[in-house]
Amino acid sequence: MSQSKRVEVYTQPDCPPCQIVKQYLDHHKIDYLVFDVSEDANARNKMVNEFKSYSTPTVTVDGEIVAGFDLQKLDKLLGLS
């Protein structure tokens, strides 16, 4: 599958929904960047201040924000549905 969308996953350890989202992206062969907000203060600040999200996973697809666990919205943004 060719992909030109930029996908970022803001995550933290011990977050089961985060693991499911990453498995979902892997299953669909979607390339993505991972930012661990428990260790990366810049990523945490971006997630909270820029995206107005306070929970993980937070996923961005070409700048569109999916806060929390919402596979239907991910499907739509990734063109999978």
C-alpha positions in Angstrom: 0.0 0.0 0.0 1.5 3.3 -0.9 1.1 6.0 1.7 1.8 9.7 1.6 0.0 10.6 4.9 2.1 11.6 7.9 0.9 9.6 10.9 2.1 10.3 14.5 1.1 8.3 17.5 1.5 9.9 21.0 1.6 7.1 23.5 2.9 6.0 26.9 3.9 2.7 28.5 1.1 0.6 30.1 -1.5 1.9 27.7 -3.5 -1.0 26.2 -5.4 1.2 23.7 -2.1 2.5 22.5 -0.9 -1.0 21.8 -4.1 -1.8 19.9 -3.7 1.4 17.7 -0.1 0.5 16.9 -1.1 -3.1 16.0 -4.0 -1.7 13.9 -1.6 0.5 12.0 1.0 -2.3 11.6 -1.8 -4.6 10.3 -2.7 -2.1 7.6 1.0 -1.5 6.8 0.8 2.2 7.8 4.1 3.8 8.6 4.0 6.0 11.7 6.1 7.9 14.1 5.9 7.1 17.9 6.2 9.8 20.6 6.3 8.6 24.2 4.8 11.4 26.2 5.9 9.9 29.5 9.6 10.5 28.5 9.4 13.3 25.8 8.3 16.6 27.4 8.2 18.3 24.0 5.8 15.7 22.6 3.6 15.9 25.8 3.4 19.7 25.5 2.5 19.4 21.8 -0.2 16.9 22.6 -1.7 19.0 25.4 -1.2 22.5 24.1 -1.4 22.2 20.3 -3.8 19.2 20.0 -5.8 19.9 23.2 -5.6 16.2 24.0 -5.1 14.9 27.5 -5.1 11.2 26.9 -3.3 8.5 25.0 -3.4 7.3 22.4 -3.5 10.6 20.4 -3.0 10.0 16.7 -2.5 12.7 14.0 -3.0 11.9 10.3 -1.7 14.8 8.2 -2.5 17.1 11.2 -6.0 15.8 11.8 -6.3 14.8 15.4 -7.8 11.5 16.7 -7.8 11.8 20.5 -8.4 8.5 22.3 -9.3 5.2 20.8 -11.4 5.8 17.7 -10.7 3.3 14.9 -13.6 4.5 12.8 -12.2 8.0 12.6 -8.7 6.5 11.9 -10.2 4.4 9.1 -11.8 7.5 7.5 -8.7 9.7 7.8 -6.5 6.9 6.4 -8.9 6.1 3.6 -9.5 2.6 4.8 -13.3 2.7 5.1 
